[in-house]
């Protein structure tokens, strides 16, 4: 997907890819709405995410 971890603060990781920065919580489980928001900010489709998780 091309994102790199920029920093971590508490239970959140800040990841960046070019000009897009997303904040990802490290707790489990992550709410469905939170995951959808992260995907929208990152410009990642559900299919892309699932394909990446299969690797």
N, C-alpha and C positions, 0 to 999 in steps of 0.2 A: 504494500500500500504506500510505502515511501515516507511514512511519518517517523520522526526521531523524537526521543524524549529530551525535552529541553531542561526541565527541572521537576522536582517533586516538593510539594508542601503539604505536610500532614498526610491525609488519606487521598490526595489527588495528584495525578500526574499531568503535566502540561506537555503536549506533543505538538510538533510543528512540521508543516510541509509547505514550502514556499511561503506564501503570505497567510495561509490558513493555520490558525492555532486552535486546538481543542483541549478542553479540560476533561479528564477521564477519572471518575471516582474508582478507588481501589477496593471498595467494599463489595460484599456479595450478599444478596443478589442486587443487581442494578435494575432499577425500575424500567419497565418497557418504554415509558415516555421519555426517560432520561437517555436510554440507548438510541431511540429514534432521533432525539435532538442532537446527540453527538454525531450520528450518521449524517444528518442534514448539514451540520456545520462542516463536516469533513468532506462532504460531497461523495459519500460512499453509499451505494445501493445495497439492499438486502442480499442480492445475489453475490455481489463482490465480497461482502462480509462473510457469508457462508462459505464461499470458495476459499477465502483466506484461512478460515478456521479449519477447513478440511486438510490443509497442508501439514 
